[in-house]
Amino acid sequence: MTLFNPYALRAALPHGSRILGIDPGQKTIGIALSDVTLMLASPYRSVKRRKFAETLDELARIVRKEDVGGLVSGLPLSLDGSFGPAARAAQDWMTELSARLALPACCWDERLSSSAVNRFLIREADMTRRRRAEVVDKMAAAYTLQSWLDATAHADQDPSEDPGEAEAPPRI
């Protein structure tokens, strides 16, 4: 499979399936799941990053168990929005994962997701550093997935048009 644009991914999903949100860190991969209505993202778990085949097996088990129909992965763009080596590596990894799992996928800007989650956990949840380390990856995956869900909620509309006057773009 190839990576879809964010709106085409939503349109390509089988009805009633979930989206698996992925925050691909260097040591830990955060995992989040959407509900079947594609309105709410929830932290699911963290997976220790290992060899690709081992990580693939673990993610495939989650995909089967949770009836996942597509993947959204965080894309670590540079703060200025440029596409650097980390973004290229994440995109290449996601392309391979999508192909091996035979699921449609897209990458979504994740800039500052981990720092936003950390700020929340410090200020609102008053979590210790140790406890934050245990949950930040899966919460960052949920943060990124929720951003995608919100932005593509009206996937049949061009986001630059007035919602009252939008015509559906061609399906890809």
N, C-alpha and C positions, 0 to 999 in steps of 0.2 A: 504494500500500500504506500501511497505517498501522503504527505501532509496536506490537509485541507486548509482553506481559509476558515476562520472561526465561524462564519455564518453558514458556509457550506457543510461544515461538520454537523452542526445542529440539524440541518435539513436532512442529512444522510443517516441519522440515527434511527434504528428500529424503534417503533412505538413501544413504550413501557420499559425501555432499557435505561441503565444508569450510565453516568460518566465517571470514569476514574481520573481523579486529579493527581498529578505527580509533581513533586518538588524534588528534582534530581540533584541532591547534594553530592559532594565528593566522598563522604563517609556514610551518610544516611540518606535514604530516599523517603520523603514524606508522602503519605498516601491519604487521599480524601475521596469520598463518594458523594455523588448527588443523589437526591431522591428520584423516584421514577417520573415525577412531574417536571423535573429539571428546574426546580425553583430554589432548592436549598442544598448547600454543600456542608458536609460534616466531616470532621477529622476522623480517619479510620485507624491508621496505624503507621508505624515507621518500619522500614525494612533496611537492614544493614546492607550496604552496597558491597557486592562480591563480584566474582567473575560474571560476565554477561549472561552465560547460560544458567547459572544458579539464580541470578536475579530474575531472569525471564521465567523460570519455573515457578518461583514464588508469586510473581505477578500473574501468571497464567492461572494459578489456583484461585487467586482472588477474583479474577475476571469471570471464571466459571461459577464460583460460589455466589457472587453478587449480581450476576446477569448484566455484566458491563457491555455496552454497545459502542463505546468510543473512549478516547483518551484525550486529556488536555494536560499538557506539560508546561511547567514554568519555563520561560525563556529569559535567561539572565543577561539582558541588554546592559550596556554600560550606562552610567547615570545620565550621560548626555544623549542617550537613545541610540548610540551606534552599536553595530553588530560586531562584537569582538570575538576573540578565541573561545571564551566560555560559552557564548551564545551559539557559535558554530558547533562546538562539541555537544551541547545539549540538543541542538536540532538534529545532528547526525545520529545521536543515541536514540532520539525519539523516532526518527525515520525507521531505524532498524527494529526498534521495539514494535512499532505499528505493523511493519511487514511480518514479523515473526508471530505476532498475536492475531494477525489478519483483522485488525480493527482500524477504523478511520481515526485520525488524530489531528491535532493542531497544537501549535505552541502559542503561549500567551505571555505577554510581558509580566514579569514577576518582580520588577525593580522594587526594592525596599519592602517586599512582603515579609521577610524574616525580621527586619527591624521594626516594622509596624506591629507584628505579632509580639515581639519581645517587649515593646513599649506597653502594649495592652496587658501582657502578663505581669509586668512589674507594677504598673499603676492600678489596674483594676482588680487583678487577681492576687496581687501581693505574693507572687511565687518566688521561691528561692532560685538561685542560679542553677542548682542541680535539678530541680523539678522542671524548670524552663527547658533545660537541655533535653529532657525526656519527651517533651510535647511540642517543641517549636517547629520541628520539621513537618509533622502531620497537620499542625495548625496553619503553617505557611502554605501547604498544599490546599487546604480548605479555603484560605484567603484568596489564593489565585483562582481556584475553581469557582468560587462565588463571584469573583470579578467577571469571569467569562460568562457565567450563567446570567448575570445581570445585564451585561453588555449585549448578549445575543438573545435576550428574551423575546424579541420580535424579529426573529431571523428571516422572516419573509418580507421585511421592510429594509429599505436602504436607510441607514442611520443618519444620513445627511438630510433626509427629507422630513417634512412635517408628518407626524404619524397619521393625521387625518387625510392626507393626500397621497400616501405612499402606494406604489404599485409593486407587486411582487417581482423581484429580480429573477432572471432565468435560473432554473435549478441546475446545479453542476453535477 
